[in-house]
Amino acid sequence: MSPLKSYRRGYAVALLVGLGESQAVLWKVFSKIVKLEKIVSLAGSRKDVRALYNFHEAIVNEMRPMLSEGVKSVVVASAPRTNYAEEFLEHVRDHHAWLAHGAERAAFAKMTGAATTVHEMTMLTRTPEFRKKIGETTMHETENLLELLEKSLNAPGEEPLVLYSLEDIEDKILRRWVPGQPKPEYLILADTFLSGSRQKNRLQRLMQLAANRKVKSRIVRADSAAGKRLLQLGGMVCILKLE
């Protein structure tokens, strides 16, 4: 079955940006499958500075919705003997500092390999190097989440920005959100907490409801720094954001 048709609904773990001479192909990487998301075409020549700038801006614009959904790990790939990936990452560093710094930052990794067709993408994602890159970006992403969690725990104000109990989190996610009040931004669970819970079906339903309401869900490894901190807090937290 084609990877484009057989992917199962779930939570994307990363974004793969395959850069070619005249187009960029954006793929959502799930735990067991990869799904084509967008194709961005270059209007003009790579030698045209303005055309290349507009091309890179168009890629970033297409990435924005995926990043807003909570996909914060990005692997940028281009074929051997090209510098397309480095050119794009340089554009991001020069013109989109929010992607490299602050609460909304993403973790980027660069690798060599074509990924603009289904066949190229399939071959690339099967390589040990790709799995290594995903692991590196995921590690950086969990570090970013840990930083956000600690900031939220220590935020001033009477209303807490971190919820711990299943009942409180369900209530906050399901209720009508009041403008001006903190709203759920992240639902984060340690993998061992989810796998070992007697209420696994209830948790999975909560994660689906959170996704429906645009709350970013993340499952992190219990042996990571973020996972260890989560277990100290009970295994699951919901981080709220002030609007």
PyRosetta script that sets phi, psi and omega in degrees:
from pyrosetta import init, pose_from_sequence

init()
pose = pose_from_sequence("MSPLKSYRRGYAVALLVGLGESQAVLWKVFSKIVKLEKIVSLAGSRKDVRALYNFHEAIVNEMRPMLSEGVKSVVVASAPRTNYAEEFLEHVRDHHAWLAHGAERAAFAKMTGAATTVHEMTMLTRTPEFRKKIGETTMHETENLLELLEKSLNAPGEEPLVLYSLEDIEDKILRRWVPGQPKPEYLILADTFLSGSRQKNRLQRLMQLAANRKVKSRIVRADSAAGKRLLQLGGMVCILKLE")
pose.set_psi(1, 142.1)
pose.set_omega(1, -178.5)
pose.set_phi(2, -63.7)
pose.set_psi(2, 138.4)
pose.set_omega(2, 176.5)
pose.set_phi(3, -59.6)
pose.set_psi(3, -23.0)
pose.set_omega(3, -178.9)
pose.set_phi(4, -75.8)
pose.set_psi(4, -19.2)
pose.set_omega(4, -176.0)
pose.set_phi(5, -111.8)
pose.set_psi(5, -16.0)
pose.set_omega(5, -170.5)
pose.set_phi(6, -102.8)
pose.set_psi(6, 2.0)
pose.set_omega(6, -177.0)
pose.set_phi(7, -68.9)
pose.set_psi(7, 143.2)
pose.set_omega(7, 179.7)
pose.set_phi(8, -96.3)
pose.set_psi(8, 143.8)
pose.set_omega(8, 179.7)
pose.set_phi(9, -61.5)
pose.set_psi(9, 141.8)
pose.set_omega(9, -178.9)
pose.set_phi(10, 177.7)
pose.set_psi(10, -153.0)
pose.set_omega(10, -176.1)
pose.set_phi(11, -111.0)
pose.set_psi(11, 120.5)
pose.set_omega(11, 179.8)
pose.set_phi(12, -63.8)
pose.set_psi(12, 134.5)
pose.set_omega(12, -179.3)
pose.set_phi(13, -95.8)
pose.set_psi(13, -19.1)
pose.set_omega(13, -178.3)
pose.set_phi(14, -163.2)
pose.set_psi(14, 167.2)
pose.set_omega(14, 174.4)
pose.set_phi(15, -117.9)
pose.set_psi(15, 127.3)
pose.set_omega(15, 176.5)
pose.set_phi(16, -105.6)
pose.set_psi(16, 123.0)
pose.set_omega(16, 178.2)
pose.set_phi(17, -108.8)
pose.set_psi(17, 108.7)
pose.set_omega(17, 177.9)
pose.set_phi(18, -94.4)
pose.set_psi(18, 117.4)
pose.set_omega(18, -175.9)
pose.set_phi(19, -105.9)
pose.set_psi(19, 126.1)
pose.set_omega(19, 175.4)
pose.set_phi(20, -115.6)
pose.set_psi(20, -174.3)
pose.set_omega(20, -177.8)
pose.set_phi(21, -64.6)
pose.set_psi(21, -37.8)
pose.set_omega(21, -174.1)
pose.set_phi(22, -126.1)
pose.set_psi(22, 7.0)
pose.set_omega(22, 178.0)
pose.set_phi(23, -157.2)
pose.set_psi(23, 161.6)
pose.set_omega(23, 173.4)
pose.set_phi(24, -125.1)
pose.set_psi(24, 136.9)
pose.set_omega(24, 179.6)
pose.set_phi(25, -118.3)
pose.set_psi(25, 125.6)
pose.set_omega(25, -178.1)
pose.set_phi(26, -103.2)
pose.set_psi(26, 125.7)
pose.set_omega(26, -178.7)
pose.set_phi(27, -119.7)
pose.set_psi(27, 137.2)
pose.set_omega(27, 170.3)
pose.set_phi(28, -90.6)
pose.set_psi(28, 127.0)
pose.set_omega(28, -179.1)
pose.set_phi(29, -100.8)
pose.set_psi(29, 117.8)
pose.set_omega(29, 176.0)
pose.set_phi(30, -100.8)
pose.set_psi(30, -178.1)
pose.set_omega(30, -175.0)
pose.set_phi(31, -63.5)
pose.set_psi(31, -33.6)
pose.set_omega(31, -175.8)
pose.set_phi(32, -129.6)
pose.set_psi(32, 3.3)
pose.set_omega(32, -176.1)
pose.set_phi(33, -153.3)
pose.set_psi(33, 163.7)
pose.set_omega(33, 177.9)
pose.set_phi(34, -126.3)
pose.set_psi(34, 136.6)
pose.set_omega(34, -176.3)
pose.set_phi(35, -121.8)
pose.set_psi(35, 132.0)
pose.set_omega(35, 175.0)
pose.set_phi(36, -64.8)
pose.set_psi(36, 130.4)
pose.set_omega(36, -178.0)
pose.set_phi(37, -111.7)
pose.set_psi(37, -53.6)
pose.set_omega(37, -177.0)
pose.set_phi(38, -149.0)
pose.set_psi(38, 152.7)
pose.set_omega(38, 170.9)
pose.set_phi(39, -123.3)
pose.set_psi(39, 126.7)
pose.set_omega(39, -179.5)
pose.set_phi(40, -116.0)
pose.set_psi(40, 127.1)
pose.set_omega(40, -177.6)
pose.set_phi(41, -102.5)
pose.set_psi(41, 145.5)
pose.set_omega(41, 176.5)
pose.set_phi(42, -84.8)
pose.set_psi(42, 121.6)
pose.set_omega(42, 178.4)
pose.set_phi(43, -93.3)
pose.set_psi(43, 89.0)
pose.set_omega(43, -178.7)
pose.set_phi(44, 126.7)
pose.set_psi(44, -154.6)
pose.set_omega(44, -176.8)
pose.set_phi(45, -110.1)
pose.set_psi(45, 150.3)
pose.set_omega(45, 175.7)
pose.set_phi(46, -65.2)
pose.set_psi(46, -20.2)
pose.set_omega(46, 178.0)
pose.set_phi(47, -77.7)
pose.set_psi(47, -15.9)
pose.set_omega(47, 177.3)
pose.set_phi(48, -84.6)
pose.set_psi(48, 109.9)
pose.set_omega(48, -174.9)
pose.set_phi(49, -58.1)
pose.set_psi(49, -43.6)
pose.set_omega(49, -178.4)
pose.set_phi(50, -66.7)
pose.set_psi(50, -42.4)
pose.set_omega(50, 179.8)
pose.set_phi(51, -63.7)
pose.set_psi(51, -40.0)
pose.set_omega(51, -179.9)
pose.set_phi(52, -68.3)
pose.set_psi(52, -39.7)
pose.set_omega(52, 176.8)
pose.set_phi(53, -60.1)
pose.set_psi(53, -47.8)
pose.set_omega(53, -179.6)
pose.set_phi(54, -63.1)
pose.set_psi(54, -36.5)
pose.set_omega(54, 178.0)
pose.set_phi(55, -62.5)
pose.set_psi(55, -47.9)
pose.set_omega(55, 179.6)
pose.set_phi(56, -64.9)
pose.set_psi(56, -38.1)
pose.set_omega(56, 177.3)
pose.set_phi(57, -64.2)
pose.set_psi(57, -39.0)
pose.set_omega(57, 179.0)
pose.set_phi(58, -64.3)
pose.set_psi(58, -37.2)
pose.set_omega(58, 177.4)
pose.set_phi(59, -63.6)
pose.set_psi(59, -47.4)
pose.set_omega(59, 179.6)
pose.set_phi(60, -60.1)
pose.set_psi(60, -41.4)
pose.set_omega(60, 179.8)
pose.set_phi(61, -62.3)
pose.set_psi(61, -37.1)
pose.set_omega(61, 178.1)
pose.set_phi(62, -73.4)
pose.set_psi(62, -26.1)
pose.set_omega(62, 178.3)
pose.set_phi(63, -75.0)
pose.set_psi(63, -27.9)
pose.set_omega(63, -172.3)
pose.set_phi(64, -52.8)
pose.set_psi(64, -49.7)
pose.set_omega(64, -179.1)
pose.set_phi(65, -60.5)
pose.set_psi(65, -37.6)
pose.set_omega(65, -179.9)
pose.set_phi(66, -68.3)
pose.set_psi(66, -39.5)
pose.set_omega(66, 177.2)
pose.set_phi(67, -66.1)
pose.set_psi(67, -37.8)
pose.set_omega(67, 178.3)
pose.set_phi(68, -65.0)
pose.set_psi(68, -29.7)
pose.set_omega(68, 177.6)
pose.set_phi(69, -71.7)
pose.set_psi(69, -15.2)
pose.set_omega(69, 178.6)
pose.set_phi(70, 114.1)
pose.set_psi(70, 2.8)
pose.set_omega(70, 176.6)
pose.set_phi(71, -77.6)
pose.set_psi(71, 109.0)
pose.set_omega(71, -173.7)
pose.set_phi(72, -116.3)
pose.set_psi(72, 4.3)
pose.set_omega(72, 177.0)
pose.set_phi(73, -109.1)
pose.set_psi(73, 123.3)
pose.set_omega(73, -175.4)
pose.set_phi(74, -129.0)
pose.set_psi(74, 123.8)
pose.set_omega(74, 174.4)
pose.set_phi(75, -108.6)
pose.set_psi(75, 124.6)
pose.set_omega(75, -179.0)
pose.set_phi(76, -109.2)
pose.set_psi(76, 123.5)
pose.set_omega(76, -174.9)
pose.set_phi(77, -128.3)
pose.set_psi(77, 144.8)
pose.set_omega(77, 172.4)
pose.set_phi(78, -147.6)
pose.set_psi(78, 158.5)
pose.set_omega(78, -173.0)
pose.set_phi(79, -62.5)
pose.set_psi(79, 157.8)
pose.set_omega(79, 176.6)
pose.set_phi(80, -56.5)
pose.set_psi(80, 150.5)
pose.set_omega(80, 178.3)
pose.set_phi(81, 64.1)
pose.set_psi(81, 25.9)
pose.set_omega(81, 171.4)
pose.set_phi(82, -127.0)
pose.set_psi(82, 159.7)
pose.set_omega(82, 177.0)
pose.set_phi(83, -118.9)
pose.set_psi(83, 25.3)
pose.set_omega(83, -176.4)
pose.set_phi(84, -62.2)
pose.set_psi(84, -41.9)
pose.set_omega(84, -178.7)
pose.set_phi(85, -64.3)
pose.set_psi(85, -44.7)
pose.set_omega(85, -179.8)
pose.set_phi(86, -65.3)
pose.set_psi(86, -38.8)
pose.set_omega(86, 178.3)
pose.set_phi(87, -60.9)
pose.set_psi(87, -42.3)
pose.set_omega(87, -179.4)
pose.set_phi(88, -67.7)
pose.set_psi(88, -44.1)
pose.set_omega(88, 179.9)
pose.set_phi(89, -64.9)
pose.set_psi(89, -34.6)
pose.set_omega(89, 175.9)
pose.set_phi(90, -65.1)
pose.set_psi(90, -39.5)
pose.set_omega(90, 176.6)
pose.set_phi(91, -61.2)
pose.set_psi(91, -43.5)
pose.set_omega(91, 179.6)
pose.set_phi(92, -62.0)
pose.set_psi(92, -45.5)
pose.set_omega(92, -179.5)
pose.set_phi(93, -63.1)
pose.set_psi(93, -37.9)
pose.set_omega(93, -175.3)
pose.set_phi(94, -80.6)
pose.set_psi(94, -32.0)
pose.set_omega(94, -170.2)
pose.set_phi(95, -120.4)
pose.set_psi(95, -7.8)
pose.set_omega(95, -177.6)
pose.set_phi(96, -138.4)
pose.set_psi(96, 67.2)
pose.set_omega(96, -178.5)
pose.set_phi(97, -59.9)
pose.set_psi(97, -26.7)
pose.set_omega(97, -179.7)
pose.set_phi(98, -63.1)
pose.set_psi(98, -22.2)
pose.set_omega(98, 178.6)
pose.set_phi(99, -80.3)
pose.set_psi(99, -17.1)
pose.set_omega(99, -177.3)
pose.set_phi(100, -109.8)
pose.set_psi(100, -16.3)
pose.set_omega(100, -176.1)
pose.set_phi(101, -138.3)
pose.set_psi(101, 158.8)
pose.set_omega(101, 174.8)
pose.set_phi(102, 86.0)
pose.set_psi(102, -177.7)
pose.set_omega(102, -173.9)
pose.set_phi(103, -65.1)
pose.set_psi(103, -27.3)
pose.set_omega(103, -176.2)
pose.set_phi(104, -95.1)
pose.set_psi(104, 9.6)
pose.set_omega(104, -174.9)
pose.set_phi(105, -66.9)
pose.set_psi(105, 155.0)
pose.set_omega(105, 177.1)
pose.set_phi(106, -114.7)
pose.set_psi(106, 159.8)
pose.set_omega(106, 177.1)
pose.set_phi(107, -100.0)
pose.set_psi(107, 120.2)
pose.set_omega(107, -177.1)
pose.set_phi(108, -106.8)
pose.set_psi(108, 146.0)
pose.set_omega(108, 172.2)
pose.set_phi(109, -139.0)
pose.set_psi(109, 144.9)
pose.set_omega(109, 179.7)
pose.set_phi(110, -112.6)
pose.set_psi(110, 141.2)
pose.set_omega(110, 175.7)
pose.set_phi(111, -147.8)
pose.set_psi(111, 159.5)
pose.set_omega(111, 179.6)
pose.set_phi(112, -92.9)
pose.set_psi(112, 127.7)
pose.set_omega(112, 179.7)
pose.set_phi(113, 153.1)
pose.set_psi(113, 135.9)
pose.set_omega(113, 179.0)
pose.set_phi(114, -74.4)
pose.set_psi(114, 145.0)
pose.set_omega(114, -179.8)
pose.set_phi(115, -153.3)
pose.set_psi(115, 46.7)
pose.set_omega(115, -179.2)
pose.set_phi(116, -108.1)
pose.set_psi(116, -3.0)
pose.set_omega(116, 175.3)
pose.set_phi(117, -129.7)
pose.set_psi(117, 165.0)
pose.set_omega(117, 179.4)
pose.set_phi(118, -59.5)
pose.set_psi(118, -43.0)
pose.set_omega(118, -179.2)
pose.set_phi(119, -64.0)
pose.set_psi(119, -46.7)
pose.set_omega(119, 179.6)
pose.set_phi(120, -61.7)
pose.set_psi(120, -45.1)
pose.set_omega(120, 179.7)
pose.set_phi(121, -61.0)
pose.set_psi(121, -43.1)
pose.set_omega(121, -179.2)
pose.set_phi(122, -61.7)
pose.set_psi(122, -45.4)
pose.set_omega(122, 179.9)
pose.set_phi(123, -64.4)
pose.set_psi(123, -41.3)
pose.set_omega(123, -177.7)
pose.set_phi(124, -65.9)
pose.set_psi(124, -45.9)
pose.set_omega(124, -175.0)
pose.set_phi(125, -71.8)
pose.set_psi(125, -10.6)
pose.set_omega(125, 177.1)
pose.set_phi(126, -89.3)
pose.set_psi(126, -6.1)
pose.set_omega(126, -175.4)
pose.set_phi(127, -81.7)
pose.set_psi(127, 149.5)
pose.set_omega(127, 175.4)
pose.set_phi(128, -59.9)
pose.set_psi(128, -34.0)
pose.set_omega(128, -179.3)
pose.set_phi(129, -62.7)
pose.set_psi(129, -40.7)
pose.set_omega(129, 179.9)
pose.set_phi(130, -63.7)
pose.set_psi(130, -44.9)
pose.set_omega(130, 178.7)
pose.set_phi(131, -61.1)
pose.set_psi(131, -36.5)
pose.set_omega(131, 177.6)
pose.set_phi(132, -65.2)
pose.set_psi(132, -43.6)
pose.set_omega(132, 179.6)
pose.set_phi(133, -63.3)
pose.set_psi(133, -41.0)
pose.set_omega(133, 177.9)
pose.set_phi(134, -61.8)
pose.set_psi(134, -42.3)
pose.set_omega(134, 178.5)
pose.set_phi(135, -61.4)
pose.set_psi(135, -40.2)
pose.set_omega(135, -179.3)
pose.set_phi(136, -66.7)
pose.set_psi(136, -46.4)
pose.set_omega(136, -178.4)
pose.set_phi(137, -68.3)
pose.set_psi(137, -37.0)
pose.set_omega(137, 178.0)
pose.set_phi(138, -63.4)
pose.set_psi(138, -39.3)
pose.set_omega(138, 178.0)
pose.set_phi(139, -62.1)
pose.set_psi(139, -44.6)
pose.set_omega(139, 178.7)
pose.set_phi(140, -65.0)
pose.set_psi(140, -37.2)
pose.set_omega(140, 179.5)
pose.set_phi(141, -63.6)
pose.set_psi(141, -43.3)
pose.set_omega(141, -180.0)
pose.set_phi(142, -66.9)
pose.set_psi(142, -32.3)
pose.set_omega(142, 174.5)
pose.set_phi(143, -63.3)
pose.set_psi(143, -40.6)
pose.set_omega(143, 177.3)
pose.set_phi(144, -64.2)
pose.set_psi(144, -40.5)
pose.set_omega(144, 178.7)
pose.set_phi(145, -65.0)
pose.set_psi(145, -38.1)
pose.set_omega(145, 178.5)
pose.set_phi(146, -63.9)
pose.set_psi(146, -41.1)
pose.set_omega(146, 177.8)
pose.set_phi(147, -62.4)
pose.set_psi(147, -42.8)
pose.set_omega(147, 178.2)
pose.set_phi(148, -63.9)
pose.set_psi(148, -40.8)
pose.set_omega(148, 179.4)
pose.set_phi(149, -61.7)
pose.set_psi(149, -46.2)
pose.set_omega(149, -178.8)
pose.set_phi(150, -65.0)
pose.set_psi(150, -39.3)
pose.set_omega(150, 177.8)
pose.set_phi(151, -63.6)
pose.set_psi(151, -40.2)
pose.set_omega(151, -179.1)
pose.set_phi(152, -68.9)
pose.set_psi(152, -37.7)
pose.set_omega(152, 178.1)
pose.set_phi(153, -63.1)
pose.set_psi(153, -33.8)
pose.set_omega(153, -175.7)
pose.set_phi(154, -100.9)
pose.set_psi(154, 9.4)
pose.set_omega(154, -178.4)
pose.set_phi(155, -68.4)
pose.set_psi(155, 139.5)
pose.set_omega(155, 178.0)
pose.set_phi(156, -71.3)
pose.set_psi(156, 162.6)
pose.set_omega(156, 178.5)
pose.set_phi(157, 121.7)
pose.set_psi(157, 158.3)
pose.set_omega(157, -177.3)
pose.set_phi(158, -77.4)
pose.set_psi(158, -35.6)
pose.set_omega(158, -177.5)
pose.set_phi(159, -89.1)
pose.set_psi(159, 126.9)
pose.set_omega(159, -179.6)
pose.set_phi(160, -66.5)
pose.set_psi(160, 149.1)
pose.set_omega(160, 177.7)
pose.set_phi(161, -103.4)
pose.set_psi(161, 5.2)
pose.set_omega(161, 177.4)
pose.set_phi(162, -132.6)
pose.set_psi(162, 127.3)
pose.set_omega(162, 176.1)
pose.set_phi(163, -111.1)
pose.set_psi(163, 146.7)
pose.set_omega(163, -174.4)
pose.set_phi(164, -117.4)
pose.set_psi(164, -36.9)
pose.set_omega(164, -172.9)
pose.set_phi(165, -83.4)
pose.set_psi(165, 148.4)
pose.set_omega(165, 179.9)
pose.set_phi(166, -59.8)
pose.set_psi(166, -41.1)
pose.set_omega(166, -178.7)
pose.set_phi(167, -64.3)
pose.set_psi(167, -45.5)
pose.set_omega(167, 180.0)
pose.set_phi(168, -64.4)
pose.set_psi(168, -40.5)
pose.set_omega(168, -178.6)
pose.set_phi(169, -67.8)
pose.set_psi(169, -43.8)
pose.set_omega(169, 177.1)
pose.set_phi(170, -58.7)
pose.set_psi(170, -47.0)
pose.set_omega(170, -178.2)
pose.set_phi(171, -60.7)
pose.set_psi(171, -42.2)
pose.set_omega(171, -177.5)
pose.set_phi(172, -69.5)
pose.set_psi(172, -39.2)
pose.set_omega(172, -178.1)
pose.set_phi(173, -73.6)
pose.set_psi(173, -36.6)
pose.set_omega(173, -173.9)
pose.set_phi(174, -85.5)
pose.set_psi(174, -25.9)
pose.set_omega(174, -176.2)
pose.set_phi(175, -72.0)
pose.set_psi(175, 166.3)
pose.set_omega(175, 175.5)
pose.set_phi(176, -72.0)
pose.set_psi(176, 127.3)
pose.set_omega(176, -177.9)
pose.set_phi(177, -82.4)
pose.set_psi(177, 130.9)
pose.set_omega(177, -176.7)
pose.set_phi(178, -93.2)
pose.set_psi(178, 127.6)
pose.set_omega(178, 177.1)
pose.set_phi(179, -56.2)
pose.set_psi(179, 136.9)
pose.set_omega(179, -179.7)
pose.set_phi(180, 90.2)
pose.set_psi(180, -10.5)
pose.set_omega(180, 178.1)
pose.set_phi(181, -103.2)
pose.set_psi(181, 154.3)
pose.set_omega(181, 178.7)
pose.set_phi(182, -58.7)
pose.set_psi(182, 138.9)
pose.set_omega(182, 178.4)
pose.set_phi(183, -124.6)
pose.set_psi(183, 153.5)
pose.set_omega(183, -178.6)
pose.set_phi(184, -62.2)
pose.set_psi(184, 133.2)
pose.set_omega(184, 176.2)
pose.set_phi(185, -114.1)
pose.set_psi(185, -45.4)
pose.set_omega(185, -178.7)
pose.set_phi(186, -129.4)
pose.set_psi(186, 137.1)
pose.set_omega(186, 167.1)
pose.set_phi(187, -113.5)
pose.set_psi(187, 116.1)
pose.set_omega(187, -173.1)
pose.set_phi(188, -123.7)
pose.set_psi(188, 130.6)
pose.set_omega(188, -179.7)
pose.set_phi(189, -129.4)
pose.set_psi(189, 143.9)
pose.set_omega(189, 170.0)
pose.set_phi(190, -77.8)
pose.set_psi(190, 141.3)
pose.set_omega(190, -174.6)
pose.set_phi(191, -60.8)
pose.set_psi(191, -38.1)
pose.set_omega(191, 179.9)
pose.set_phi(192, -69.9)
pose.set_psi(192, -29.8)
pose.set_omega(192, 176.7)
pose.set_phi(193, -65.1)
pose.set_psi(193, -43.3)
pose.set_omega(193, -179.9)
pose.set_phi(194, -68.8)
pose.set_psi(194, -47.5)
pose.set_omega(194, -176.3)
pose.set_phi(195, -68.0)
pose.set_psi(195, -29.3)
pose.set_omega(195, -177.3)
pose.set_phi(196, -96.1)
pose.set_psi(196, -1.0)
pose.set_omega(196, -176.7)
pose.set_phi(197, -74.9)
pose.set_psi(197, 142.1)
pose.set_omega(197, 173.9)
pose.set_phi(198, -79.6)
pose.set_psi(198, -7.3)
pose.set_omega(198, 179.5)
pose.set_phi(199, -114.9)
pose.set_psi(199, 39.1)
pose.set_omega(199, -175.8)
pose.set_phi(200, -57.4)
pose.set_psi(200, -43.0)
pose.set_omega(200, -179.9)
pose.set_phi(201, -63.1)
pose.set_psi(201, -39.1)
pose.set_omega(201, 178.4)
pose.set_phi(202, -65.7)
pose.set_psi(202, -40.7)
pose.set_omega(202, 178.4)
pose.set_phi(203, -65.8)
pose.set_psi(203, -42.4)
pose.set_omega(203, 179.5)
pose.set_phi(204, -65.9)
pose.set_psi(204, -36.4)
pose.set_omega(204, 175.5)
pose.set_phi(205, -64.8)
pose.set_psi(205, -41.2)
pose.set_omega(205, 178.2)
pose.set_phi(206, -61.5)
pose.set_psi(206, -41.7)
pose.set_omega(206, 179.3)
pose.set_phi(207, -63.7)
pose.set_psi(207, -38.1)
pose.set_omega(207, 178.4)
pose.set_phi(208, -68.9)
pose.set_psi(208, -41.4)
pose.set_omega(208, 177.3)
pose.set_phi(209, -64.0)
pose.set_psi(209, -39.1)
pose.set_omega(209, 177.5)
pose.set_phi(210, -61.5)
pose.set_psi(210, -44.0)
pose.set_omega(210, 179.3)
pose.set_phi(211, -62.1)
pose.set_psi(211, -40.1)
pose.set_omega(211, 179.3)
pose.set_phi(212, -62.5)
pose.set_psi(212, -29.0)
pose.set_omega(212, -179.0)
pose.set_phi(213, -99.2)
pose.set_psi(213, 15.3)
pose.set_omega(213, 175.9)
pose.set_phi(214, 66.5)
pose.set_psi(214, 25.6)
pose.set_omega(214, 171.7)
pose.set_phi(215, -87.2)
pose.set_psi(215, 131.0)
pose.set_omega(215, -175.1)
pose.set_phi(216, -79.3)
pose.set_psi(216, 119.7)
pose.set_omega(216, -179.6)
pose.set_phi(217, -100.7)
pose.set_psi(217, 140.2)
pose.set_omega(217, 178.9)
pose.set_phi(218, -141.3)
pose.set_psi(218, 134.4)
pose.set_omega(218, 171.6)
pose.set_phi(219, -110.3)
pose.set_psi(219, 122.3)
pose.set_omega(219, -176.5)
pose.set_phi(220, -116.0)
pose.set_psi(220, 152.0)
pose.set_omega(220, -180.0)
pose.set_phi(221, -65.9)
pose.set_psi(221, 136.1)
pose.set_omega(221, -177.5)
pose.set_phi(222, -66.2)
pose.set_psi(222, -24.5)
pose.set_omega(222, -178.9)
pose.set_phi(223, -89.2)
pose.set_psi(223, 2.9)
pose.set_omega(223, 174.0)
pose.set_phi(224, -84.2)
pose.set_psi(224, 166.2)
pose.set_omega(224, 179.4)
pose.set_phi(225, -59.5)
pose.set_psi(225, -42.7)
pose.set_omega(225, 179.2)
pose.set_phi(226, -66.2)
pose.set_psi(226, -39.5)
pose.set_omega(226, 179.9)
pose.set_phi(227, -64.1)
pose.set_psi(227, -41.9)
pose.set_omega(227, 178.5)
pose.set_phi(228, -63.2)
pose.set_psi(228, -40.1)
pose.set_omega(228, 178.5)
pose.set_phi(229, -66.7)
pose.set_psi(229, -39.7)
pose.set_omega(229, 177.6)
pose.set_phi(230, -59.6)
pose.set_psi(230, -44.6)
pose.set_omega(230, -179.2)
pose.set_phi(231, -63.3)
pose.set_psi(231, -32.9)
pose.set_omega(231, 175.3)
pose.set_phi(232, -62.9)
pose.set_psi(232, -29.4)
pose.set_omega(232, -177.7)
pose.set_phi(233, -96.1)
pose.set_psi(233, 3.8)
pose.set_omega(233, 177.6)
pose.set_phi(234, 115.8)
pose.set_psi(234, -14.9)
pose.set_omega(234, 176.7)
pose.set_phi(235, 111.1)
pose.set_psi(235, -17.2)
pose.set_omega(235, -178.5)
pose.set_phi(236, -148.8)
pose.set_psi(236, 138.6)
pose.set_omega(236, 174.2)
pose.set_phi(237, -138.9)
pose.set_psi(237, 156.3)
pose.set_omega(237, 169.8)
pose.set_phi(238, -120.0)
pose.set_psi(238, 120.6)
pose.set_omega(238, 180.0)
pose.set_phi(239, -95.0)
pose.set_psi(239, 126.9)
pose.set_omega(239, -179.9)
pose.set_phi(240, -97.1)
pose.set_psi(240, 156.2)
pose.set_omega(240, -178.8)
pose.set_phi(241, -127.5)
pose.set_psi(241, 133.3)
pose.set_omega(241, 175.8)
pose.set_phi(242, -77.5)
pose.set_psi(242, 128.6)
pose.set_omega(242, -179.8)
pose.set_phi(243, -80.1)
pose.dump_pdb("model.pdb")
